Amino acid sequence: MTRKRGVYWMELKDFGRGARIELSKMAKLLGMKFIGYNPTDQQVSLEHRGKGVTYPLEEFIQQYERTGPTA
């Protein structure tokens, strides 16, 4: 039981770190600074023009797809 729990924790931890890295890259390309990601509420916290803002994850991704590079 502990082993399963440990494996589950590692998968969750690795996914969380990877998601944060990608969100950070997306924010930088949009001219924002990535502050944090809340996986429970599916929200992204960013700094834009010196002010902190929080977006629902899906809205942030849609904004990136509309204005982000098409590489």
C-alpha positions as CSV (number, residue, x, y, z in Angstrom):
1,M,0.0,0.0,0.0
2,T,2.8,2.4,0.8
3,R,4.6,1.5,-2.4
4,K,1.5,2.3,-4.5
5,R,1.0,5.5,-2.7
6,G,4.7,6.4,-3.3
7,V,4.4,5.6,-7.0
8,Y,1.2,7.6,-7.2
9,W,2.9,10.5,-5.6
10,M,5.8,10.5,-8.0
11,E,3.5,10.4,-11.0
12,L,1.5,13.4,-9.6
13,K,4.7,15.3,-8.7
14,D,6.3,14.7,-12.2
15,F,3.1,15.8,-14.0
16,G,2.8,18.9,-11.8
17,R,6.4,20.0,-12.5
18,G,6.0,19.4,-16.2
19,A,2.8,21.4,-16.3
20,R,4.4,24.3,-14.5
21,I,7.3,24.4,-16.9
22,E,5.0,24.5,-19.9
23,L,2.8,27.1,-18.3
24,S,5.8,29.2,-17.5
25,K,7.0,29.1,-21.1
26,M,3.5,30.0,-22.4
27,A,3.3,33.0,-20.0
28,K,6.7,34.2,-21.0
29,L,5.7,34.2,-24.7
30,L,2.6,36.2,-23.8
31,G,4.7,38.8,-22.0
32,M,3.7,37.7,-18.5
33,K,5.5,36.2,-15.5
34,F,4.4,32.8,-14.2
35,I,3.7,32.8,-10.5
36,G,2.0,29.5,-9.9
37,Y,-0.5,26.8,-10.8
38,N,-3.3,25.4,-8.7
39,P,-4.1,21.9,-10.0
40,T,-7.1,21.5,-7.6
41,D,-8.9,24.6,-8.9
42,Q,-7.3,24.5,-12.3
43,Q,-6.1,28.1,-12.1
44,V,-3.0,29.9,-13.3
45,S,-1.5,32.8,-11.4
46,L,0.5,35.4,-13.4
47,E,2.1,38.8,-13.1
48,H,1.2,41.2,-15.8
49,R,2.3,44.9,-15.7
50,G,3.2,44.6,-12.1
51,K,-0.1,43.2,-11.0
52,G,-1.1,39.7,-10.0
53,V,-3.9,38.0,-12.0
54,T,-5.5,34.6,-11.8
55,Y,-7.1,32.9,-14.8
56,P,-8.9,29.6,-15.1
57,L,-6.5,27.2,-16.9
58,E,-8.7,26.7,-19.9
59,E,-9.1,30.4,-20.4
60,F,-5.4,30.9,-20.2
61,I,-4.7,28.2,-22.8
62,Q,-7.4,29.7,-25.1
63,Q,-5.7,33.1,-24.9
64,Y,-2.3,31.5,-25.7
65,E,-3.8,29.7,-28.7
66,R,-5.3,33.0,-30.0
67,T,-2.2,35.2,-29.5
68,G,0.7,32.8,-29.1
69,P,3.2,31.9,-31.8
70,T,2.2,29.3,-34.4
71,A,5.5,27.5,-34.5
